[in-house]
């Protein structure tokens, strides 16, 4: 039984390999965003021996440490919430340089948060809390160029996601989906910082798709691009998830499907022109973004080899798309409690929509924090499974008419988080067959898991919890094999790399973020969860390998 | 209501209409989204109920925001009546009874621009034009990106605006390519300049030995005004005359 899917997987691995090796070069590991490493020195037989080898404290505690460290040629590049960037010796933690970004003197839209940098062309790229994209010399830490993407004070938007490097360009998205704002992606030339292209996620007048917005609602319709996309070099396509339509909960002023909000878009990497889109949630009224990661892999679906894009929507469903054409191939839930729809039909339609009502509380599952938050799933080609951190929280949604005021909060109502029917809120980390959606095992957790998943060829999964434990599971069974208390909760993304034949596992630790702090509304004791901002690095003891 | 009556009421509790107003403002502006939650019970932003805050602290944070966090300065967002009401409401969540003799202030009259200047303002900052708007390079009235320095003089008319050159824009040559550049920090070792090849301007820093700074560039505003019609530019000039104090 086990060898059959394994063979398929091996065949596909030759087609597109999204595994990292000694380095961790991109946000999602590689541009295919598997968050999977081919390193197997640390594996199920020896993970119990893991020990901490160094720690680096950034001193920047606000909102926790949310980054994915980038590793290249023995150097770790780490960004903090206030956009301080550190280059660290990956074997020892010794600081090589620090890029000091000016600290804010005024309030910051959505609060200071940063999820990582990108590297390319000898530079380190970072989006900032005040909406600049900066390029830093990778060797010296000196600023090479800096460009403003939009006026944060006017647009109610900024940059918290990691940029994506594609060929000679660096592409960056932005927040603003809960503000009166119109989302876009912008590409700059890595060498000069000059604008290459911009793609608006909401078409303007005269463009196809603008007719899916009533009146002027397209001007402030949301569609933020606040996470990081993927890239298929063979197809020359950039894939990016687009956020919710705004106002989030009230659609009376934007009747229509509201393209390309709540969609996955495929753009030509050179021109930024859209090649296809797939809208997961037409006329969103639940704040169910499609902003999350696009995992690119090749697998057989119903007897035919396909280039796939696996995408988890905030509404708690995983969508399976053909990434050449955007064709819908299937969807499956990753949450146990959902009532916003009764299901998804074979042709991708949302069935049995339960919508918020103006001025009246309607209980909806999952909640606006998502059936999954932005912390990312992993895919292992050894199992053919995806590993998803799911959240079982519901909310009372109250819709209210709201006039758009550019850059101001534009929720169109409110949400009050609560428990699913008949039990406490909870979460779970699961393994699903990526194609069939069949659940292989589940790892339940008392609070909610808000750190990304790292999968390795050692058949291990690494992630952390809000209580401060960083732990390893057996990727095939979900059994917990190792755990370490890092002193603060986890809201970032662990990575693994190798130097001179020694494998390291590095995890950001430091509790924070908007959703993280919201836990206190569900569990009063969560108010005592301590903040922090430390990179902890583990390896097998010398001599134990 | 006379002064004595107000004092008696205030010494017992916040006026109910003030709290009702404050609760409504809180629900709309503070409890939403990832912020403070209904009745300040905590959501993505800190809990505000039963924190032992004093009124001065609540008033200060509400009015001025908290630099470096998502907490905005609501003095510039809410009308003063709403601000007073919401401070009273949050104070009530912390068990604070009001100081005597206070009454919510009336909204101050808003300074408003004449219609043509207001239209010019909207055009100057018009986000539907993307990067092809004035505020990509100019900061006026607290908004926009200050690539250019403060405006010294407003052109008399649209033709003068189109022809307007910036004496500081020079032709720079780097890596065998020439382009208009606004020199920010010339230095013997490193030079910082804005690359004006295409909007938005890029602040670049290079080794001075790699950069050749040439003559004044043939750059003029006409190059970047393409998204505006003649009469729109006239409205923008009206706006600038109304707000810029050279």
Interface residues (C-beta under 8 A of the other chain):
Chain A: X62 X82 X103 X104 X105 X106 X107 X108 X109 X110 X111 X112 X142 X143 X144 X145 X146 X147 X148 X149 X150 X151 X153 X154 X155 X178 X182 X184 X188 X192 X193 X194 X195 X198 X200 X204 X219 X248 X400 X406 X408 X409 X411 X413 X414 X415 X416 X417 X513 X514 X515 X517 X518 X520 X521 X527
Chain B: X27 X28 X29 X31 X32 X33 X34 X37 X38 X41 X42 X43 X44 X45 X46 X47 X65 X66 X67 X68 X69 X70 X71 X72 X73 X77 X125 X127 X128 X130 X131 X135 X136 X142 X143 X144 X145 X195 X197 X198 X199 X200 X201 X202 X203 X204 X205 X206
